[in-house]
C-alpha cells in the first residue's frame, strides 16, 4: 500500500467513524422540508361523493396534490372504516370525517 493509498484509507475510516458517532435523525424534518412536502406531496381524497355510513373501499380513494392531509402510506388504516360526515369528491379524507379504526 502506498502512502497516498494509506492517506485515503485513513480519511475514509475517519469519515465512517464520524458518521457512526453522529447519526442523522431522518424522522425530524426541517420546517422548509415540511413546507415542501405540503406543497409537493399528495393527500388522500375521495374519488367520488361518500355518504354517511358508507364503508370505505380502495376504489373510493385517490391521492392528489397538495399534501397536508392523510398520506397514501395511511391508506391501509382507512379501508373498511365508515364515513361519519359526508365527503364530497376531491375533498380530503380526514380523521374527523371517518369512524375510529377498529382494533
Secondary structure, DSSP 8 states (H G I E B T S, - for coil): --HHHHHHHHHHHHHHHHHHHS---TTS--HHHHHHHHHHS-EEEESS-B-TT-B--GGGEEEESS-SS--GGGHHHHTT-BBSS-B-TT-B--GGGB-----
